[in-house]
Amino acid sequence: MATTRTKTAVAVALGVLAVAGIAFWLHGRESAQESKGGVRPALTVTTVLPQRASLPVKLAANGNIMAWQEASVGAEAGGLRVTEVHVNVGDRVRKGQVLATFASETPRAEVAQSRASLVEAEASAADAAANAERARSLQSTGALSASQINQYLTAEKTARARVEAARAVLQAQQVRLGQTHVYAPDDGIISARGATVGAVAGGNAELFRLIRQGRLEWRAEVTSSELGHITTGTTALVTAASGARLAGRVRTIGPTVDPQTRSALVYVDLKPLPGMAGNARSGMFARGEFDLGAAPGVTVPQAAVVIRDGFSYLYRVNADNRVSQLKVQTGRQAGEQLEIVSPLAPDTRVVAAGAGFLNDGDLVRVVDAPAAPPSAPASTAAR
């Protein structure tokens, strides 16, 4: 029994010694490899070279969407009662469309009275003309004195003048009768309504406000230094606070600069983009970008740029496959490409993706990037 236990203990001891020896050998081998410079890479990466591309130049601005022009529609004839209002706020109207109607009883009675006065004046004028004609016929006979003949001729002219005056009064009353209907002065959208059925409108009362032709404009605020980059006809893309996107074109540039804000107004005609709901409204805040053309620039994939502590960095792969952290400044963005404004040599190999897991001086394993299908130029993608 004792002999068996002794043999078992010896076997266990030999096994432990064998395992310890193997572990020591492996540790020594790893230490030897590390002493020879065989450090394990921190990450397997792909690299890219900076590319030169034509990038769009944009100028961002803020402003308000306003009506191109507003027409104030009032009552030409004062003192009349509103009997009907045919439109409401938001309605689209056509030029000449009836917007409201006033009571016409009084103007109709005045027209009838003026017409009767004209008939009376015409009758008096006809009698005066007949008397004048008889006086002319007796002028050579001496039956009437020169003074009497002159009276008849003067009475004829006076009667004619009274006819013209009565005719003018009748025309004025007919115009007043026509003013019992309020017409739209242009195509557009009703933006305000002050007309109320039963109210008596004054001569200067505003009944409706009309956005002429339904046209809106963006009044962008641009600083003095940026103003020189914009010209009449420059295109813009405007996004309203409601999310509506509109295409714009500069119509005119304000002639003055505000001395307090040092900014000027740029007036941009707006048109809804195809397929976009036209829910932009006058008075709405909007942001936009003016298209100033294109300019060349150096770009890298957006995924290659790492943001740390508010700064942008690239990781350059050196000849020994160790990375160096480069602090850079970024500029315009076109699709998945980002412009690098800082000087960057064209043969600089930068980590294409995953650079956020690296630190300055890390060793990396570089592999070839998978083939990608050809893509559109950066300038085209940005548009």
Secondary structure, DSSP 8 states (H G I E B T S, - for coil): -HHHHHHHHHHHHHHHHHHHHHHHHHHHHHHHHHHTT----SEEE-EE--EEEEEEEEEEEEEEEEES-EEEEE-SSTTEEEEEE---TT-EE-TT-EEEEE--HHHHHHHHHHHHHHHHHHHHHHHHHHHHHHHHHTTTTTSS-HHHHHHHHHHHHHHHHHHHHHHHHHHHHHHHHHTTEEE-SSSEEEEEE---TT-EE-TT-EEEEEEETT-EEEEEEEEHHHHTT--TT-EEEEEETTS-EEEEEEEEE-S---TTT-EEEEEEEEEE-TT------TT-EEEEEEEEEEEEEEEEEGGG-EEETTEEEEEEE-TTSBEEEEEE-EEEEETTEEEE-S---TT--EE-S-GGG--TT-BEEE-----------HHHHH-
